[in-house]
Amino acid sequence: MRKIRKVLVANRGEIAIRVFRACNELGIRTVAVYSKEDVLSLHRNRADEAYLVGEGDKPIDAYLDIEDIIRICNEHHVDAVHPGYGFLAENAELAKRCQEEGLIFIGPRVEHLIMFGDKVNARIQAEKAQIPMIPGTNGAVESFDEVRAFAEKYGFPVMIKAVNGGGGRGMRNVDRMEDLEEAYHRAKSEAKMAFGSDEVYVEKCIMNPKHIEVQILGDEAGHVIHLFERDCSIQRRHQKVIEMAPAWSLPKKLRDDICSAAVKLLAVDKAGVVQNHVVSHFGSALGDGNHARRLLAEPVHLAVQLMLRDRQLFKICLQTLVHKAHDVSSQKLFLMLEIRISPATTRSSAEKPVSKLSEYSTWLLGGNSSSPA
């Protein structure tokens, strides 16, 4: 693979700024794109270059304009495109267009994005891998009649979800038949606005689950490992607020089973996240698995989803992969607490939790005999 000298980040706000920061540390020039409404946005001024994208489009549509992103790349000699997360991060068409134009797409291969880039295909792959799942429709629903039929068969509550969704958008939890049709149309409308597609599907809603995510890391040679699990159950409006690792609330055997299932499901290059929704009754999850877990694959780029804010942690992940250090963290307990900071939080306060990353990093690799305070 050729050397990357200039990266365009097809995203906005803090997501783009994080990638710019990592690129700056590596001596890589950065390119921002911005909609007309974001002309004063901070991310525009944090990149080495910035260009208007999707002129004439609505604010969100501008960041979904694949052809205009490709145009900017070609006109300004960009080597690689980083999608961030959300927007086009799981869009196989962007990866395909990058491939056609000779650009490096920083993320999974096109075929893997097709396999796991939307939730319906992810369910299909999980079924092929014989991973237990909660009941759901076989693909996107074509009409409200299919939604109603599913609810009548499996009962309430049900969850209507955007096929291409993420970040808690395009989701509607429905408890009553009389609310079902309105929720269906609202979910489709929100999905169209946020992701450019109004396709939705339906799942049985598991009440009071544990939302467990497993980080997967793989390379182009086919080596795949997991970087253990995290508990993301504390949420607001389906968006994660606090993430904790390890997932103390689950028995170790169940945590091990989830991590193993994630590796089995997701043998992809670059990086990905497998989400598990685990019912509160551990016995059911450890038994036949029916209705116990839902596994989704959300291909993302390492630098964003792993919250890699400095080069040291990035090196750790690479060393973990290269040396296939499956037992590094199993012998030394690695603690992580991530708190999603609201925009109102001051910059200095938001960055305080990051201050000990390098200290934890050294401990994880065995540099210190005692854990950081």
Secondary structure, 3 states (H helix, E strand, C coil): CCCCCEEEECCCHHHHHHHHHHHHHCCCEEEEEECHHHCCCHHHHHCCEEEECCCCCCHHHHHCCHHHHHHHHHHCCCCEEECCCCCCCCCHHHHHHHHHCCCEECCCCHHHHHHHCCHHHHHHHHHHCCCCCCCECCCCCCCHHHHHHHHHHHCCCEEEEECCCCCCCCEEEECCHHHHHHHHHHHHHHHHHHHCCCCEEEEECCCCCEEEEEEEEECCCCCEEEEEEEEEEEEECCEEEEEEECCCCCCHHHHHHHHHHHHHHCCCCEEEEEEEEECCCHHHHHCCCCCCCCEEEEECCHHHHCCCCCHHHHHHHHHHHHCCCCCHHHHCCCCEEEECCCCCCCHHHHHHHHCCHHHHHHHHCCCCCCCCC
